[in-house]
Amino acid sequence: MDFAYIAYTEDKKLVRGKLSASSEEMATQLLSYGGYRVVSLKKVVRFFDKEKLLSRFTRIKSTEIAMFFRQLALLLESGTDIVTSLDLLQEQITNKALQKTIGEVASDIRAGSSLSIALSRYPRAFSPMYYRAISAGEQGGNLEVVLRQLATHIEKGINIDKQVRGALTYPFIVVIVAVIVVIILATFVLPAFTKMYSEFGVDLPLITRILIAISDWFSIYGFYLILAIVAAVVAVYFYIRTMGGKQWWDTTVLKLPVLGRIVHLGELSRCCRTMALLIRIGLPLPEVMAMIINNSNNKVVANNLTGVQEELIKGEGLSHPMAKRELFLPLMTQMVRVGEETGSLDNTLDTVADSFEMEAADKTASAIALIQPVMTIIIGLVVGFVVLAMVSAMYSIYGQFN
């Protein structure tokens, strides 16, 4: 919130201004730190706060959080104190929402809060896993190391998401282009040829009659077809936002022929990487499992992890409950067992994550290489069918006239 103040400086000059703080008490402390003696302090109530509105609707990207953690670690290692580091980073950040959040975090720390507690007040930018890991780093005296590990963890997660999006983007664009081409042919090209053929009054080949029938059907019901598709997409979108719909969608995606394997590997890789990070920081395994479950976006994975967590608390370890569930691949369960026996669970989980990421990258490249010729053949068949129907009709008309 913003405050308007009137204060005296150390040389007895009267000054007026505004500043942002989380409370009136904190605003007074900030002014006193700056050498001001407060005369009047009032909260500014705005009818329309453009900056606040923009920050609320501005999305904070994972790449920006990773960069913030990495830069903060660098400044702390150079000997800069936490408040000065945050002030310096706030000036460099271009995202208004993140910039405002960092400013409020710095104000909280000036008031006596720790970094982890201050970050926990802004869950929109910093997930519970982040500030819990930072809290462990503060207690262990290795905050810079934890911040750098968090940045690396976020960047690896971004790479996994890019692989999945890469597998989806190309076929999606090709399908959209194919649909647009078919709509143009059915709406503008075919009706003109249909009218011309009907004026000649001749017998047309079967393939041409089929094409004309498709064109006529589309001209009558095409709008309703498009409307039905849009309605179905909207209905599915809202359905998958429900608990049952999310479960159905995640289960369906994991069962898809090629994409399902890529998503499966990506989810397991993310789980392994997060577990390795939190175990290395020093968090107990049950708490690690709880954080992974909360951070998982896939309901199938979260449900399986919940079952593993329940059996872990009963004393069955980690690898044994995982081996009971098909979701966790044999390599993962075997390496987890080795890690438990050797006491190097974090290192073995990192190894598994690297292996899954490499396999996901290979399968993504193979999928894109396979999709390209398949979609080209499908589009070629559609266009070829239209061209063959038109050419056959022309030859038929020419033959009958002769």
Stockholm file with secondary structure:
# STOCKHOLM 1.0

chainA/1-402         MDFAYIAYTEDKKLVRGKLSASSEEMATQLLSYGGYRVVSLKKVVRFFDKEKLLSRFTRIKSTEIAMFFRQLALLLESGTDIVTSLDLLQEQITNKALQKTIGEVASDIRAGSSLSIALSRYPRAFSPMYYRAISAGEQGGNLEVVLRQLATHIEKGINIDKQVRGALTYPFIVVIVAVIVVIILATFVLPAFTKMYSEFGVDLPLITRILIAISDWFSIYGFYLILAIVAAVVAVYFYIRTMGGKQWWDTTVLKLPVLGRIVHLGELSRCCRTMALLIRIGLPLPEVMAMIINNSNNKVVANNLTGVQEELIKGEGLSHPMAKRELFLPLMTQMVRVGEETGSLDNTLDTVADSFEMEAADKTASAIALIQPVMTIIIGLVVGFVVLAMVSAMYSIYGQFN
#=GR chainA/1-402 SS CEEEEEEECTTSCEEEEEEECSSHHHHHHHHHHTTCEEEEEEECCCSCCHHHHHHHHSCCCHHHHHHHHHHHHHHHHTTCCHHHHHHHHHHHCCCHHHHHHHHHHHHHHHTTCCHHHHHHTCTTTSCHHHHHHHHHHHHHTCHHHHHHHHHHHHHHHHHHHHHHHHHHHHHHHHHHHHHHHHHHIIIIIHHHHHHHHHHHTCCCCHHHHHHHHHHHHHHHHHHHHHHHHHHHHHHHHHHTTSHHHHHHHHHHHHHSSSHHHHHHHHHHHHHHHHHHHHHHHTCCHHHHHHHHHHHCCCHHHHHHHHHHHHHHHTTCCSHHHHHTCTTSCHHHHHHHHHHHHHTCHHHHHHHHHHHHHHHHHHHHHHHHHHHHHHHHHHHHHHHHHHHHHHHHHHHHHHHHHC
#=GC SS_cons         CEEEEEEECTTSCEEEEEEECSSHHHHHHHHHHTTCEEEEEEECCCSCCHHHHHHHHSCCCHHHHHHHHHHHHHHHHTTCCHHHHHHHHHHHCCCHHHHHHHHHHHHHHHTTCCHHHHHHTCTTTSCHHHHHHHHHHHHHTCHHHHHHHHHHHHHHHHHHHHHHHHHHHHHHHHHHHHHHHHHHIIIIIHHHHHHHHHHHTCCCCHHHHHHHHHHHHHHHHHHHHHHHHHHHHHHHHHHTTSHHHHHHHHHHHHHSSSHHHHHHHHHHHHHHHHHHHHHHHTCCHHHHHHHHHHHCCCHHHHHHHHHHHHHHHTTCCSHHHHHTCTTSCHHHHHHHHHHHHHTCHHHHHHHHHHHHHHHHHHHHHHHHHHHHHHHHHHHHHHHHHHHHHHHHHHHHHHHHHC
//
